[in-house]
């Protein structure tokens, strides 16, 4: 299962989060920059999210059982949902610290060493995000993709903070530091909102992507040219797994064995084209009017 393959990547994410927290808090203590504090707090969220991701992927990798007969793949949404909530908490913490510094400006100290540590942390986050994003796309893991996008947000946040601190040094405008921190908080909330939307779509059994549905229809078209009819196609995605069902209408004088062989062939073709797909088919006689009743539901779904 892809959840099992994805789990080791969360260990990399945990290690990176621990390293960047240490570096960013060291940079904050050296400079006393609230911008760097906001950056460090976001890395704290990264660590919490990585720990939850490890737990979620461990649960998602479990095979189906009597209580969860379709498997545990939706456990991945626990991770992305909690991460979106943690992002909002981090943003509120950053905004509170920034507003206090906005009302009571303070000078930034030891900028050179502080920025060097922050740049090192940013490089670690960028490298890990790139690895997680590639793995998440390959393994169809919303948990890894969520973690990767969060780390990329952290990278851009860090770059913004660094630029802001340099501007403070060059201009002497201390107010820029808390203003940048507030901008960071807003950006983090936006990232959390997008992640929450993706999580909600998964929990609501959103249909497969259009290109994947098109791929399935292309496979069915090969058989439709042979006089076989299809309808009532439904699809949903659950974590890294896909679920597809449809009715197959064949001549009523076919033997059960011939119909079964056809369904096996079609299901195999779909699974080969879209790995980690569970295909459910229903065989019906093409001459029976009752077999076409589902077309009304098909039309209502299109509308």
Secondary structure, 3 states (H helix, E strand, C coil): CHHHHHHHHHHHHHHHHHHHHHHHHHHHHHHCCHHHHHHHHHHHHHHHHHHHHHHHHHHHCCCCCCCCCCCCHHHHHHHHHHHHHHHHHHHHHHHHHHHHHHHCCCCCCCHHHHHHHHHHHHHHHHHHHHHHHHHHHHHCCHHHHHHHHHHHHHHHHHHHHHHHHHHHHHHCCCHHHHHHHHHHHHHHHHHHHHHHHHHHHHHCCCCCCHHHHHHHHHHHHHHHCCCCEEEEEEEEEECCEEEEEEEEEECCCCCHHHHHHHHHHHHHHHHHHCCCEEEEEEEEECCCHHHHCHHHHHHHHHC
